[in-house]
Every structure is written in C-alpha cells, then in structure tokens.
Amino acid sequence: PGIDASCAGCGVKLQTTDKELSGYIPASAAERVPAICQRCFRIKNYNDASTVTIDQDDFLRLLGGIASTDSLVVHIVDLFDFEGSVISGLQRFVGSNPVLLVVNKIDLLPKAVNYNRIRNWVQQQAKEQGLKTVDVVLCSAKRNIGFDRVVEAIEHFRGRRDVYVVGATNVGKSTLINRIIQDYSDLDAELTTSRYPGTTLDAVHIPLDDGKSIIDTPGIVYSHRMTELVPRSVLQAILPDKPIKPLVYQLNEGQTMFVGALARFDFVSGDRQSFTLYISNGLEVHRTKLERAEELYANHKGVLLSPPSVEELDELPAWTRHSLRIPRGGDYDVFVSGLGWMQVNGTSGALVDVYVPKGVKVLVRDSLM
Ligand code: GDP
C-alpha cells in the first residue's frame, strides 16, 4: 500500500514489514482493493464462513466423526435457552473425548445473581440431560465476561489436542470464536481459516501454534426453539440484548397473559400467587380474564398482540396447548424454548396452560433464578 494507506476495515495505517504490529498486511495482499489488514481479513473471512448451519441428521454424523479423533469438545449453550440449545446425548456421539460446557449470555441475567448457584443449576440440568462434562464455564461473549476463564479452561483441558466447538444456532458461537481469534495470544499472525470442501462437514479450521486446530462446526438447527420458527424481524424482538428485567404479576386463577401473539399463559387453577416473566424486555405483555382470552386473541392478534404482525403470523405454525401441573412447594419455571420462562414461586401448586406455536419445546423445570 501507499505510505498513507489505511485499512478499509478498522482504519489502522497499513504496513507490510512487521507481522507483530498492528496494520500488518502481507505484501502479496497489499494490492487488494479495498486493502484490509490481516486482523480484519481473518475476522471478515471467519464471519463469512461461520454462518453455516446443519440439520440434526448431518450433525449427528459430524459428531460421530469426532468420536474417532482425540480432541476436546467445547459445547456452547445459551443460558437463556438452556434446554433448547443443549445437545442431549452429545457424550454418546463424541466417544471418550472430554466435553467442556461453555454457558454463554450470562449478561442477560438480572444484575444481582449468584453465579455459583447458576453454575450448580447448570451442572444439575446437564446431568439430567445425560451430559457428562469435565467443567462448566459461564461467560458472556458479547460483554466480554468470563472470557479469560473460557480460554484458560480450553487450554487446560485440551492438552495438545484439537478443539471441536459445537453448538446450536444463535448461542453466540461466532461471537465467542471471534473473541478467541482476536484475543487468544497464541493465535498470532499465521492464522487463517479454511474448510473441508465438498462435505457436509463444512467446518472452519483455525490453526493453533502447536499444529493443532480449533474446529468450528456448523450450528445445529433445532426446530423446537422459537428462535428457529419466527421470521428474522421477530427474532430481533425475542432475543434479549440487555439484562432481563423480570416482570412480576400477581394473578388469580382464571387470568391469562399474552406475550405479543407469541405465547399465552393461562392460570387455570391454584391460589392467588406471583408469576414472574423472564423474556426480552421489548416484548409486550397483556393480561385478561381467561374467559375473554379467545376473543381478545381473535380480534387483536398481530396488532395489539404483537409481534408477530398479521403477515408474520401467517408464517408461523398454529398454536398448540400444553397443560402443565406445577408441583407444590419449591420454585419452578415454565420454560418456553427461545422465548424465555415464567417463574412460579408456588408453595401451593398450580395448573397452567401454555399456548405456543406448534413444535416449540415447553417444559417445567427447577427454577433458574
Ligand atoms: P451463533 O449462531 O451461535 O454463531 O451465534 P452468534 O454469535 O451469531 O450470536 C447470535 C445472537 O446472540 C446475536 O444476536 C448475538 O449478538 C447474540 N449474542 C452472542 N453472544 C452473546 C452474549 O454473550 N450475550 C448476549 N446478550 N447476546 C449474545
């Protein structure tokens, strides 16, 4: 580049002499238009390569391939959609390779949380899903929380092995790997990305300096997550971006809550008690009497009750009802994959009906918070 050329990506002054310094661009690439520095080049190419997704069958085949390698498996899950994003049976497919569970998006929890408690909860849930893990690390790729611990844990458990990174879509896998590419001090200038061409195993290889690689696998698509069913415009609304402000409602039996036209919660029977919604704070909640719920929905779906809009509703499966019994004693969550959960601080038990688009995973679990 000319003396004053700067990187079209980040604006840093370009230079071809020192790989260790910012703005380095290989001489062979210097005539590229627009010219971008090596660091931006990696990030850009990584991003282009990392949007690959895969369905369940291909994914299981891919996992089966990992069984015959000697590697560390890093499984990234989304704390906001834990049961929706966890790959149950992972251990069965990856053979004797250790699995490190990285739990992303902890920034979404309200400020005053006890991280030890969250970690214990995750360990318990993982166990119930049949997942054996060598360790659980909490982090936020986006807010850069716990990231050092993620890198440390990877280094600790990988020894001199390859690292396979697996996860469902939208768990933050790209964001996290981008952080690794940018911050991992061992990944100096030689770093480039490449793929196995022509296979469904369209994984991105990021070489490490000991000759091993971090292998980013395609994101598995689970159609039981609301995030996979809704159109893009609605995805923005349901994926929370900021710490969730819990919404507390005191309800009598016979009351209903709508979350836009995405979900409906009926408090069918039980003593008056509190229900706390943990959902993206951009979403609107409407309360009504159960006996009026059908009418309200029929007259207002897609308009007062939105998102989704009227047109977007056409793209979604019709609602299906889940009748749930919340046990007496203890605290439980009514979990809706991709949307969030409703906490029931019941000592008296309750019957709750949940309506969500057909296919979305709904379950009752021990309370996260
Ligand atoms: P991938 O599909 O697993 O590669 O996920 P992406 O990295 O593309 O992230 C999916 C969505 O989650 C994007 O909207 C990200 O901004 C968001 N995201 C990723 N990491 C975090 C995080 O730590 N916290 C929050 N709140 N959002 C995140």
Residues whose N, C-alpha, C, O or C-beta is under 5 A from the ligand:
A	BS01	GDP	S50 N104 K105 D107 L108 C139 S140 A141 K142 R143 A168 T169 N170 V171 G172 K173 S174 T175 G219 P240 D241
